């Protein structure tokens, strides 16, 4: 292979997709490729796509088309599309965008470096499968193993990183395309996860964020039991890892054993991302969810009993087919009473091939937006009140950087997952380094964010 081929790698979508991107970057680096963020100096471009909702799909298409134009102009020699949209719309991508040289599915990532090398050397890939009108197609079994087996290139800045503990999903919610793209639920072997976590710790990672389509079922397919508590224990023993955060926990699968492991393991943060999606029993049933409102409130009560300081993040879908004003009011009531610490609201996205897409009546877009706004205004009030109530609390915070020209540092507490939650601004003249863990006394708040000073300074 020619030395010095430069690759522009675009990763779209969720943090689970980002893990796939980092593994592919590792495979490319091992093969001798170099990386660039400058599209004008790139020899090749790879887009790891998302298609979870319509907006994500549009973003993926726009990015591919922009790079296809560069290839037409001659500045790019190769263009590869991978990820969820590549898996879902493989034939359409090759037919409609002839500039694409190869489409690689979600379980065929091991071939990424080999395929790209062949395209750059020969103008095509002999490794890829059947030819499309514009390029080559490499789609593996959606229920196969994922990952490239190479050491990841960490792209999150070095102090936190995602650890994908499982792939696929068996829930089959009626609005979701993921099971048809990512396949059935498959846990990653524990020894592989521990080895990966050790390598991340050796690179300076201090916070591990456990992700999957559903983390709470970890181990049921491999070990015949929910092994998440055991995984948390072994990850807690890794030197250098100080925080472990749990994302994507389905409420019906959160057991008291999991909650007690979170409480008893000092490195495991009292934070859980638990998507409830709705409060109306009739809508939950139409969604194919496996809990009703009573079970949801009981689960939240159990978590708060075991960990009184737990931070609960959730997501909601508004405007699901058949949602009436009464259903919306039930959802507003749940948000008011549960006082979630963190909350995101998505308007329902009609996804081709899902049962919900055929349901009626579909809720008009203007009503979806109106209900989303009402929910977010309610949550805004709750969040602002909760932030003001934090004044006087002493929290551990992970420093992420300094504001330019100011004696102020940006940090996160246990309540703040990167990219989706708030922040803590530390006012201090002491020099701090990114990745430092420090004690901070909260002195005030500004909307969703907290303000504080180093605890020893406050104590003086």
Secondary structure, 3 states (H helix, E strand, C coil): CCCCCEEEEEECCCHHHHHHHHHHHHHHHHCCCEECCCCCCCCEEEEEECCCCHHHHHHHHHHHHHHHHHHHHCCCCEEEEEEHHHHHCHHHHHHHCCCCCEEECCCCHHHHHHHHHHHHHHCCCCCCCCECCCCEEECCCCCCCCCCCCCCCCCCCCCEEEEECEECCCCCCCCCCHHHHHCCCEECCHHHHHHHHHHHHHCCCCEEEEECCCCCCCCCCCCCCCCHHHHHHHHHCCCCCCEEEECCCCHHHCCHHHHHHHHHCCCEEEEEECCCECCCHHHHHHHCCCCCHHHHHHHHHHHHHHCCCCEEEEEEEECCCCCCHHHHHHHHHHHHHHCCCEEEEEECCCCCCCHHHHCCCCCCHHHHHHHHHHHHHHHHHHHHHHHHCCCCCEEEEEEEEECCCCCEEEEECCCCCCCCCCCEEEECCCCCCCCCEEEEEEEEEECCEEEEEEHHHHHC
